[in-house]
Amino acid sequence: MAVRAAVLPAIGAPLEITDIELPDPGPGQVRIRLAAAGVCHSDLSLSDGTMRVPVPAVLGHEGAGTVTAVGEGVTHVSPGASVVLNWAPSCGRCHACTLGEVWLCANALNGAADVYARTADGTDLHPGLNVAAFAEETVVAASCVLPLPEGIPLTDAALLGCAVLTGYGAVHHSARVRRGETVAVFGVGGVGLATLQAARIAGASRIIAVDISPEKEELARAAGATDYVVASDTTPREIRALTGKQGVDVSVECVGRAVTIRAAWESTRRGGRTTVVGIGGKDQEVTFNALEIFHWGRTLSGCVYGNTDPARDLPVLAEHVRAGRLDLSTLVTERIALEGIPAAFDNMLAGKGGRALVVF
């Protein structure tokens, strides 16, 4: 069956909107009609080679939709069910999984090397980060499908699959923000906006948003920021001035650049925590001297997928949405058609905030 999709023909090449041939689901697989897919910076990182992916591929890893068919052995969802895609399913067997650190599963991305569909001329296609959400329909492993809790609009639910899980987890699982603490969030894109909301939910007393664009202040404050700082060489000094010359208890970096990681570190108080969520390239090298590591006593940690277990955390996020504590609509700056994805990539390169949402 032919469906429209955004195909990445080669690393660094522009996406091509074209028809692809999608098979019926085999054993242990699920076919889904997409309602929406978020355009994440990680998709851009895959397209430009910052993160490796077999090509040609259909990208898109943040999506939600309706099950249309299931293969043999699939029992946890059935046709007609509303679901969220999980691009990093845990295998339950590797060392990380046995430790309960499912976000570090060694086998989570094995499916990205599979052939899941073909172009009209018969060329094999790979499913990006497992789920190939930049298409009208997709076929995925059953482990990549999570039932959507009731009461969540299906279109907005797409954001739960990456941006919201990552931002929420960065605050609650990685940095473990406590009520009354101060937080700085570097980067007001989709993940940054989710992180701001998560910090508000955690009860942070002061939430400082940092970005290069003054135009993002309204977005940031709507998400929960109490203060807004336009990024510059003096950002750490400005943040210390806002926090009694101490620095924040927690900094969360959502950009993935050496300069912002360093600024987030310098903005954190002595003994505080700096969590890096942004995905940077190998050329982004951050340096520290031995004396400052000793003197400041800060903790610097990486954060993969928000250190979340999607099966555990998705119902928690759904409850926050139903209770009005988490507003998914504030993360979306534009709703676009499939053909609009290349322009959304350009907007991310230009530093425009929020999340483009492909609505099918």
N, C-alpha and C positions, 0 to 999 in steps of 0.2 A: 504494500500500500504506500502511495506517495504522499509525503507531507512536506511542508515548507520548513526550511531550517537555515540558520546562519552558519556557514561552513568556513573554517579556517583552513585554506588550502596548503599553506606553508608558514613557517615562523616568519614573522615580519610582514606577511602579505595582508592585504585588506580582506575583511570578511566578504563572503559571497552569499547572497540570499538566493537560494535555489531549492528545487525539489530533491528529496532523497527517498530512497526505498527502505521502508522500515518493516522488518519481519514481524510475524506474530510472536508472542512471548513463548519461550521454551520452558523446560522444567526449571522451577525456582526463579522465574522472571515475572515481571509485572509490566503491563502496558498502561501508559497514563496520557490522558489528554490534558495538556498544560492550560491552566487558567492565567498564570502570570509567571514571570521570571525576573529576578533582580539583576541589574548589570553591576557587577562587583569589580573592584580594582584588580582582584586576583585574575579575572578573565583577561584584563588588559595585560597583566604580567605573564599570562600564558601565551598570549598572542605575540608578544615581543621577545619571548625567549628568556625572560627573567626567571620563570619557572618552566621546567621542561615538561613537554606533553607530546605524545606521538601524534603525527599529522599525516594526512588531513584529519580534522576532527570537528565535531560540533561542540562548542563551548557552552557555558552556562551551567552553574552549579547551585543556584539559589532559586528554587521553584516550588510550586504547588499546583495540584490539579485533581482530576477525577480518574479513578481506575476504570479502564474500559475492558480489560481482559487480564486473566492471570494464567500462569502456566501450572503444570503439574506440581503438586507439593506445596503450593502457596496457600496458607490458611489464615494468616493474620489480617488480610484485606480481601475484599471481593469487589466485583464490578459495581460501580456506583458510589464507592467510598471516596471521601475527600481525604487527600494525603499531602504530606510535606516531603520533599526529597531530602535525603541525607547523603551528602556527597562523600562522607568519610565514615563508612560503616566499619565497626570493629569486628575483628575475626573471632575474638574471645579465646584465642589459643596462644598468641605470641607473648613474649615476656612482658611487654607493657600492659597488655590486656589482663594478664594474670595478676598484675599489681593493681588493677583497677584504673589504670591510666589509659582509658580507651581512646582518648584524643591523640595518643602517640602510637596507635596501632601500626605495626610494621607492614601489615598487609592491606591497609585501608584503601590504597589507591591502585591495587593490582588490576582492578577492572578497567582502568583507563587505557590499558594496552590492548584490550579486547577489540575485536571488530564487531560492531553492533548494528551497522546499517551500511548502505552503499549509495553512491551517487547514481544518477540516471545512466551514466556510461559504465557502471559496474565497479568503480573505484571503491576500495574498502574505506570505511570511516570509523574513527575511534570516538568514544564518548567523553571527551574532555576530562573533567574530574568526575568520572563515573556515570554522570546522570544526563548530560547533553540536553540541558533545559532550554537552549536557544532554538527550539523547534515547536511546532504545533503539537506534536506527540513524541513520546520517547518510550523506549523499552529498557528497563533497568533490573538489576538484581533485587530480589525481594528484600534483602537487608538494607537497601537504599530507600525504603519506603516506610514512612512513619504515619500512622493514622492521625488525622487532624482532630484535635479536641473540639467539642461542640462550641458554638458561639463565636467563632473567629471567621471573618469574611475570607473566602477562599483566595481572592486576589491578593489581599494584604498579607495573607499567611505565607506567601512566598518568601517574605523578608525574614521569617523565623528560621529559615534554613541555613543562613550564614550570618548576616549582619547582626541580627538581634542575639542569636546564640553567642556570637563572638564577643559583642560588647557587654552583654550581661555576664558572661563567664569571666571576662577580664576583670570585672569589678568584684564579683561575688566568689569566684573560685581561685583566680590567680592572685590578684592584689588583696582580696579579702577585706574590702573596705568596711570599717566599723562605723556605727552611728556616731555622728559628731565630728568625724574626721574631715580633713580638707583634701580636695582632689583637683588635679589639673589634667585636662584631656587635650592632647596635641593632635590636631587634624579633625576638621568638622565635615567629614564625608559621611557616608551611610553608617559605617562602623562607629565613627566618632559620635554621631548623634545618638546611636543606640547606647553607647558607653555613658553619655551624659544622662540619659534617662535612667540607666542602671544605677548610676551614682546617686541620683535623686531618690530612687527606690530604696537604696541602702541607707539613706538618712544622712548623707554627707552634709556638713554644715555650710561649706563653701565649695562651689564647683566652678572652676575657672576654665573656660574654653579658649584654645589658642589656635589661630589659623592665619595664613598669609593674606586672606581675603577679608576686608572689612565688611563686604556684603553678606557674609555668613552670620553676622551677629544675631540677626532676628531669628534665624533657624536655630542657632545654639541656645538662645534664651528660651525659645519655645520648648526645647528639649529638656531644659532644666538648669542651664548655666546661670549662675548668679553674677558672673563677671566675664568680660570678653577682652582678650589681649590680641592685638594684631602682631603676628610673629616678627621679631627683629633680633638683632644681636644682643639687645638688652632684655629679652624676654625673661630669663631667670631672675634678673634684678627686679623686674616689675612684679613677678609672682611673689618674690620674697617680701616686697613692699606691701602686697595685699594680705600677707599672712604674718604680720608682726615680725618681719625680718627673719623668719624661721624657714620658710619654704613649705610646700604642701606635704601632707602625710603620704600621699600617693600621687604619682604621675603615671598616666597611661598614654603611650605613644602609639598613634594609629596611622602613621605615615610610612615608616620604613626607610627613612633617610638618616644618614649619619649625623647630620646637623641637628635634626629634631630629637634623635635619641640622646645626643649629648645635652641638648637644652632641657629635655625632660629630666635627665639625671641631675643636672645642676639646679633644677627648680624644686627638687625633693629635699625635705629637711634632713638633718642628721639623724640617721637611724630609720629613715622612711623607706618606702618601696617604689621602685620604678618598674613598670611592666611594659614590655614591648610587644605590641600586637601587629604593627605594620610589617609587611614583607618587603624587604629591600634586596637589591642585587649584591653580588659578590664584591662589587667595587665600592660598596658603602662600608668603609672601615671606621670603627669607633675606637678611639684610644683613651686610656686612663693611665695615670701613673700610680705606682704602688703606694705612695704616701697618701694620696687622696682616698684610695680605697680603704685604707686603714682608718684615716681620720674621720671620714664621713659616716662610716658604718652603714651605708645604704645597701639595700638589696636590689640587684638588677636581675630581672628574670624574663625569659621568653614566654610566649603564650600562644599555643596552637589551638585554633578553633575555640578559643575562650576556655580551654581546659574543661570542656563540657562533655557530658554524656547525653547526647540528644534525646535518647529514649527517656531518660530521667528528667531532663530539664525542659523539654517541650511542654509537658503539662503544667509546669510551674509558670512558664512564660504565658501560657494561655490563660491561667488564672489572673495574672497581672493585667492582661488585656481586658478580660471580662470585667475586672474590678475598676477599670479606668486608670490604673496606675501606669500603664504602658500604652502609648498611642502610636500605633504603627503608621498612621497616615502622616505623621510629622517627619518620617524618614524619607518620604517620597517627594522629590522635587518635580518630577515630570513622569507622565504615563505615555508610553510610546508604542508604536507598532514594531514588528520584527525588523522592518527596514530601517528603523531609527537607531539600531545598536551601534553602527559605526560612528554616528554623530555623538552618541553617548560616550563612546571611548574618547573622542576628541574633547568633550567637556571635562572628563576626568583628567586628561593631560593638561588642560587649562586651569585646573584647580577649582572647578565649580563644585559646589557641595551637594549633599543629599544623595539620593538614590534614584536612578532612572528605573522604572518598572515597565517591562514589556508585558502588555496585556493582549492576550490572544482572543 
